[in-house]
Amino acid sequence: MKAISAIMKTVNWIVVVSFAVILLLWFGDVIDLGMIGMWATDLNESGPTYRILFAIGAFYLVLFNLLYLIGRWVTRNYVSSVKVNSQAGSFSIAISAIENSLRRAVKNLPEIHDAHIRVYKVRKPENKPIQIYNTFSVWEGSNVTEVTDKIRTAISIRFNEIIEVKEPPVFTIILTNIVEKERHKSEPKKKDKEFAESAMFHGPEYPID
């Protein structure tokens, strides 16, 4: 979402500034809009290539703006930080900080190959429980049921260490992949290397009568 936002702001800035510059030059009698019309006519008569390119550019510009507006409308329903009260006073914790900490807690498990965490908290109603989405991959041979229980426990412990909530969070845990351990693939190469080294340093053999 941040990448799309940056792209849209940059492209929209370029388009708006270019349009404003053209208007200023036209108001100042520096350029004639008829020249721009003639230029567009010449491009159109030279073939459909430029027209297609401009049409595609305009289409993607409109599409990206719509996606950006829809994304902003969806994300505004969720908070970006959580308020925490303590004896010394209140402070806020960014949702991204919670996500990163929970991800590290899950990745510390030996059975985990990789993990991704998303934490969502709606603005209203405020008493609605926080939702935690966890997608993960495990090494081949791991007991998936036991690993899932370990993940839930690890997330719960770390989450309670970071923040206290009235309602326990709602978990969504999804296994996305089972990965073969790399050491299994490297063992044949290791054996070949050891054999080559032993052959290299093996002394000459002489026939024995």
C-alpha positions as a printed NumPy array, in Angstrom:
array([[  0.   ,   0.   ,   0.   ],
       [  2.841,   2.408,   0.767],
       [  4.467,   1.711,  -2.603],
       [  1.201,   2.322,  -4.462],
       [  0.663,   5.52 ,  -2.493],
       [  4.148,   6.792,  -3.378],
       [  3.691,   5.955,  -7.062],
       [  0.291,   7.626,  -7.224],
       [  1.476,  10.773,  -5.499],
       [  4.467,  11.049,  -7.849],
       [  2.48 ,  10.425, -11.044],
       [ -0.367,  12.722,  -9.998],
       [  2.149,  15.432,  -9.08 ],
       [  3.78 ,  15.191, -12.515],
       [  0.429,  15.319, -14.327],
       [ -0.94 ,  18.222, -12.287],
       [  2.266,  20.29 , -12.51 ],
       [  2.527,  19.677, -16.261],
       [ -1.086,  20.745, -16.755],
       [ -0.566,  23.841, -14.6  ],
       [  2.571,  24.823, -16.535],
       [  0.739,  24.495, -19.85 ],
       [ -2.11 ,  26.678, -18.547],
       [  0.318,  29.339, -17.305],
       [  2.14 ,  29.421, -20.626],
       [ -1.192,  29.676, -22.438],
       [ -2.409,  32.522, -20.199],
       [  0.88 ,  34.309, -20.804],
       [  0.493,  33.961, -24.592],
       [  3.709,  31.971, -24.718],
       [  2.114,  28.968, -26.402],
       [ -1.028,  28.416, -28.414],
       [ -3.339,  25.551, -27.602],
       [ -3.842,  25.178, -31.32 ],
       [ -0.2  ,  24.109, -31.56 ],
       [ -0.848,  21.348, -29.053],
       [ -3.897,  20.286, -31.048],
       [ -1.853,  20.187, -34.259],
       [  0.847,  18.207, -32.5  ],
       [ -1.733,  15.683, -31.246],
       [ -3.224,  15.468, -34.773],
       [  0.192,  14.784, -36.286],
       [  0.828,  12.018, -33.749],
       [ -2.559,  10.512, -34.515],
       [ -1.941,  10.583, -38.253],
       [  1.505,   9.025, -37.897],
       [ -0.091,   5.781, -36.75 ],
       [ -2.017,   4.208, -33.882],
       [  1.114,   3.525, -31.779],
       [  1.211,   6.818, -29.869],
       [ -2.552,   6.861, -29.444],
       [ -2.465,   3.367, -27.956],
       [  0.411,   4.313, -25.624],
       [ -1.39 ,   7.424, -24.38 ],
       [ -4.626,   5.451, -23.953],
       [ -2.827,   2.776, -21.907],
       [ -1.147,   5.439, -19.78 ],
       [ -4.441,   7.187, -19.117],
       [ -6.15 ,   3.881, -18.314],
       [ -3.505,   2.884, -15.769],
       [ -3.526,   6.356, -14.258],
       [ -7.268,   6.147, -13.664],
       [ -7.025,   2.54 , -12.463],
       [ -4.246,   3.258,  -9.958],
       [ -6.128,   6.263,  -8.602],
       [ -9.237,   4.146,  -8.09 ],
       [ -7.219,   1.42 ,  -6.368],
       [ -5.56 ,   4.01 ,  -4.161],
       [ -8.905,   5.531,  -3.151],
       [-10.393,   2.103,  -2.451],
       [ -7.325,   1.128,  -0.406],
       [ -7.509,   4.336,   1.597],
       [-11.204,   3.763,   2.246],
       [-10.523,   0.222,   3.485],
       [ -7.483,   1.024,   5.632],
       [ -9.043,   4.044,   7.312],
       [-11.31 ,   1.646,   9.213],
       [ -8.234,   0.238,  10.977],
       [ -5.958,   1.966,  13.47 ],
       [ -2.217,   2.31 ,  12.877],
       [ -1.311,   2.288,  16.587],
       [ -2.689,   0.993,  19.873],
       [ -2.932,   3.106,  23.022],
       [ -1.427,   1.588,  26.159],
       [ -1.994,   2.826,  29.705],
       [  0.672,   2.476,  32.389],
       [  1.331,   3.859,  35.857],
       [  3.676,   6.495,  34.439],
       [  1.176,   7.557,  31.778],
       [ -0.247,   6.484,  28.454],
       [  1.641,   5.895,  25.211],
       [  1.004,   4.317,  21.813],
       [  2.556,   1.321,  20.091],
       [  2.588,   1.133,  16.307],
       [  0.807,  -1.87 ,  14.808],
       [  3.886,  -2.498,  12.63 ],
       [  6.059,  -2.792,  15.758],
       [  3.706,  -5.415,  17.196],
       [  3.73 ,  -7.315,  13.885],
       [  7.541,  -7.359,  13.723],
       [  7.881,  -8.574,  17.31 ],
       [  5.312, -11.345,  16.844],
       [  6.999, -12.443,  13.62 ],
       [ 10.347, -12.777,  15.395],
       [  8.703, -14.795,  18.161],
       [  7.293, -17.227,  15.593],
       [ 10.516, -17.463,  13.575],
       [ 12.428, -18.444,  16.728],
       [ 10.636, -21.794,  16.662],
       [ 12.988, -24.423,  15.166],
       [ 10.297, -25.907,  12.929],
       [  9.537, -22.574,  11.221],
       [ 11.066, -21.766,   7.838],
       [  9.387, -18.369,   7.442],
       [  6.445, -16.455,   8.89 ],
       [  4.409, -13.324,   8.233],
       [  2.151, -11.551,  10.72 ],
       [ -0.624,  -9.02 ,  10.158],
       [ -2.432,  -7.341,  13.054],
       [ -5.733,  -5.534,  12.536],
       [ -7.743,  -3.435,  14.994],
       [-10.874,  -1.635,  13.883],
       [-11.545,   1.922,  14.99 ],
       [-15.159,   1.273,  15.948],
       [-16.389,  -0.516,  17.902],
       [-13.322,  -0.154,  20.117],
       [-14.149,  -3.249,  22.164],
       [-13.929,  -5.517,  19.119],
       [-11.027,  -7.98 ,  19.571],
       [ -7.787,  -7.557,  17.659],
       [ -7.355,  -9.891,  14.701],
       [ -4.003, -11.6  ,  14.106],
       [ -3.342, -13.236,  10.734],
       [ -0.334, -15.54 ,  10.587],
       [  0.929, -17.281,   7.453],
       [  3.929, -19.558,   7.843],
       [  5.999, -22.298,   6.24 ],
       [  7.632, -25.223,   8.039],
       [ 10.513, -27.578,   7.393],
       [  9.792, -31.001,   5.957],
       [  9.079, -33.599,   8.66 ],
       [  7.563, -31.174,  11.161],
       [  4.367, -32.104,  12.98 ],
       [  2.002, -29.453,  11.62 ],
       [ -0.532, -29.738,  14.439],
       [  2.108, -29.34 ,  17.153],
       [  3.747, -26.449,  15.289],
       [  0.411, -24.652,  15.005],
       [ -0.131, -24.959,  18.747],
       [  3.394, -23.678,  19.385],
       [  2.758, -20.697,  17.119],
       [ -0.465, -19.82 ,  18.905],
       [  1.275, -20.071,  22.28 ],
       [  4.304, -18.029,  21.175],
       [  2.132, -15.274,  19.72 ],
       [ -0.124, -15.161,  22.792],
       [  2.797, -14.919,  25.225],
       [  4.598, -12.213,  23.268],
       [  1.367, -10.3  ,  22.584],
       [  0.475, -10.223,  26.275],
       [  3.997,  -8.992,  27.076],
       [  3.522,  -6.064,  24.693],
       [ -0.064,  -5.026,  25.341],
       [ -2.98 ,  -5.9  ,  27.601],
       [ -6.429,  -6.085,  26.043],
       [ -9.856,  -6.828,  27.465],
       [-10.778,  -9.295,  24.74 ],
       [ -8.265, -11.959,  23.639],
       [ -7.158, -11.634,  20.017],
       [ -8.728, -13.713,  17.28 ],
       [ -6.21 , -15.917,  15.445],
       [ -6.139, -16.935,  11.789],
       [ -3.218, -19.303,  11.153],
       [ -2.49 , -20.56 ,   7.647],
       [  0.224, -22.992,   6.573],
       [  1.446, -21.873,   3.134],
       [  4.343, -24.229,   2.406],
       [  6.37 , -27.223,   3.591],
       [ 10.023, -26.676,   2.694],
       [ 12.685, -29.326,   2.24 ],
       [ 15.749, -28.712,   4.369],
       [ 18.742, -27.426,   2.418],
       [ 21.167, -29.76 ,   4.141],
       [ 19.523, -32.703,   2.371],
       [ 20.385, -31.174,  -0.968],
       [ 23.965, -30.315,  -0.001],
       [ 24.918, -33.727,   1.394],
       [ 25.739, -35.342,  -2.031],
       [ 27.908, -32.34 ,  -2.946],
       [ 29.694, -32.613,   0.403],
       [ 30.417, -36.293,  -0.166],
       [ 31.729, -35.574,  -3.679],
       [ 33.991, -32.838,  -2.291],
       [ 35.375, -35.165,   0.401],
       [ 36.031, -37.865,  -2.206],
       [ 37.847, -35.388,  -4.479],
       [ 40.004, -34.139,  -1.597],
       [ 40.916, -37.68 ,  -0.556],
       [ 41.866, -38.545,  -4.138],
       [ 43.912, -35.364,  -4.451],
       [ 46.062, -36.019,  -1.378],
       [ 46.347, -39.769,  -1.891],
       [ 49.96 , -40.79 ,  -2.491],
       [ 51.163, -42.652,  -5.58 ],
       [ 50.623, -46.382,  -5.667],
       [ 53.334, -48.732,  -6.915],
       [ 52.752, -52.269,  -8.174],
       [ 53.653, -54.944,  -5.702],
       [ 55.111, -58.159,  -7.103]])
